[in-house]
Amino acid sequence: MPRPIEALIHTEALARNLTRARAAAPEAKVWAIVKANAYGHGIERAYAGLRGADGFALLDLAEAERIRALGWRGPVLLLEGCFEPRDLELCSRLNLWHTVHHEAQIDWLAAHKTHVPHQVFLKMNSGMNRLGFKPAAYAHAWRRLSGLTQVEGIALMTHLSDADGPRGIAHQLAVFDEATRDLPGERTVANSAATLRFAPGAENVRGDWVRPGIMVYGSSPDFPDHSIADWDLQPTMSLRAQVIAVQDLKAGEQVGYGSRFTAERDMRIGVIACGYADGYPRVVPNGTPVLIGEARTRLIGRVSMDMITIDLTAAPEAGVGSVATLWGTSPGGAVLPIDEIAAAAGTIGYELMCALAPRVPTRAV
Ligand SMILES: *Cc1c(COP(=O)(O)O)cnc(C)c1O
């Protein structure tokens, strides 16, 4: 028998979360963001749930080829554009739309020989200072692109740094709207946080396309301000493993490396076949939530490479073979949001789903 651990990808939940994004911006088209192997879900598995999107956006050319290999003929957008001139050949061959965020990418396009003109997304650096043309240089870049026979359409794009936090998006939107006021073309600004928090009330946030990523994968972009239940999202990845051993502890006994947990009273604990080599974060403290069957309990002791230990007090019937859910949905439908584990680890749901280890058998359900 293989190690009793698996990750499930919930196809219907992906489709449902995508519908949530649409509901927040009904007249906009939706890019399903599938970078980083669909946030760790696997592009092929995620595609089954997300094929109702209007396009797929990612940044790795090999991932773009995988989307085309699945039979997707609609828009595919490279969010970081081309990394070198010959990437444009693949864009021409596979009809990939690509982001243009620096001058050399325009030079490459100008020198590119193609029969099929390209759709490009011209990116503005509206304050995040990662990718894009400064507002003052933006119209010039737009004019350069619009003069190229290699370019068919130019969409206008920026990315928001604080859609999930107290600073908000008004300062960047003002910059973007002002610098694009006289330019034609489709517009796109909203990631998940902006789609959920701001798109319903603001036409300039909805734009022509929204770009939801994390919300589609059942993690709240602004946890703990809002949980997935608040946003009506469902987990799309469940990490489950079985109890492989049970120990009866006397009050005062310790558990695991560094003896980090001491039993307050006599108790039963379960050893679960999941550790940091599976992508479960080592740094989480005693008390991190775990589901055993349908009951909520707590992790105790240190996370080791292949095992964690949990309190079985809440599930006296549990024993070897019982199923624990480390995040996601239990077999009976109880939900443990990945955001709770991420918060306990001092990180965000994005990082945990992307870090699911290749050794964990994963299947779509
Ligand atoms: C990753 C990404 C998104 C999606 O962000 P989420 O926070 O996951 O919704 C949107 N736009 C761009 C440019 C991105 O790189």
The ligand as a MOL file (V3000), in Angstrom:
LIG
                    3D

  0  0  0     0  0            999 V3000
M  V30 BEGIN CTAB
M  V30 COUNTS 15 15 0 0 0
M  V30 BEGIN ATOM
M  V30 1 C -1.1680 36.3200 -10.1090 0
M  V30 2 C -1.7810 37.4830 -10.7940 0
M  V30 3 C -3.1470 37.7470 -10.6350 0
M  V30 4 C -4.0390 36.9510 -9.7020 0
M  V30 5 O -3.7990 37.3760 -8.3830 0
M  V30 6 P -4.6790 36.7490 -7.1860 0
M  V30 7 O -4.2650 37.5610 -6.0080 0
M  V30 8 O -4.2580 35.3270 -7.0560 0
M  V30 9 O -6.0810 36.9010 -7.5750 0
M  V30 10 C -3.6930 38.7820 -11.3610 0
M  V30 11 N -2.9260 39.5440 -12.1780 0
M  V30 12 C -1.6070 39.3340 -12.3360 0
M  V30 13 C -0.8260 40.2130 -13.2390 0
M  V30 14 C -0.9970 38.3000 -11.6380 0
M  V30 15 O 0.3140 38.0890 -11.8080 0
M  V30 END ATOM
M  V30 BEGIN BOND
M  V30 1 1 1 2
M  V30 2 1 2 3
M  V30 3 2 2 14
M  V30 4 1 3 4
M  V30 5 2 3 10
M  V30 6 1 4 5
M  V30 7 1 5 6
M  V30 8 2 6 7
M  V30 9 1 6 8
M  V30 10 1 6 9
M  V30 11 1 10 11
M  V30 12 2 11 12
M  V30 13 1 12 13
M  V30 14 1 12 14
M  V30 15 1 14 15
M  V30 END BOND
M  V30 END CTAB
M  END
